[in-house]
Amino acid sequence: MHDAIIAGLKQSLDHKQAMLNDHGLHESIAAAAALCRDALANGGKLLLCGNGGSAADCQHIAAELVGRFEIERDALAAIALTTDTSALTAIGNDYGYEQVFSRQVAGLGQPGDVLIGFSTSGGSKNVVKAFEVAAKRGVKTIAMTGAKAGPLTEMSDVWVACPSTRTANIQEGHITIGHLLCALIES
């Protein structure tokens, strides 16, 4: 068991080292932070969506922005589209699961807002549909994915790709990047 723990920690550390050395990733994080900062400064809001562990990341990042991350400041407008169970189940029941985020973007998204879509594969159908609606509504998009290009990479204004194809490492990277975005937005 001890060897498995060491191997898991080493794999996580190796992924973080790859992120540290990926200057393209650094540029995309900076671009995403600037897009979010500008939207918030101009009265816009951040909408976040994703499935499973990515849904939890959406909630986590939205909470850091509405509450606070590291410094005392005014609340920032961020909504995790993963949290309203009545909306999720009604939309899923009436329109299908692929529409659970796009219907919310259609109702909440305004020009000047930013939609952040988390998808380790880069191709989650409900996130893709949300990006399609965002484009029609003038909502900018940030795709948070793994290393493989998918439909979201071509649809996004900013593509933030964790340098991994392993879901666990991508999710670890996404929460690290989410925290970096919070810190950069706060500063």
Disulfide bonds with the S-S distance in Angstrom:
none
